[in-house]
Amino acid sequence: MNERGVASCLEAATGRPVWQQRLDGEFSASPIYAGGAIYLCNQEGKSFVMAPGRVAKVLAINQLADGCMASPAVADGALFVRTKTHLYRIQQN
């Protein structure tokens, strides 16, 4: 993921590009892999959930009230996302 919103997938062994996908917004936070998905949060508070693999696939798009500058964290089966004003704990029951 670059700061302009382009997610890239590369082959680990060769560094050869597999795909690129333009996502909405600018990004400061690092992507995180958890629970079989990749989470990417932009500076406007929109988060993208992508499937790992050889094809770019957005599984979900979610919006939080404020922008997200920090990278999400995972602990005890929950995803923690800090926006400019709140800390969210997201977890399935």
Protein Blocks (a to p, Z undefined) as FASTA:
>chain_A
ZZkopacdddfklopafbdcddedjdfbdcddeehiacdddfkopacdddedjbdcdfbd
cddfbdcfbdcddeehiacdddfkbccddddZZ
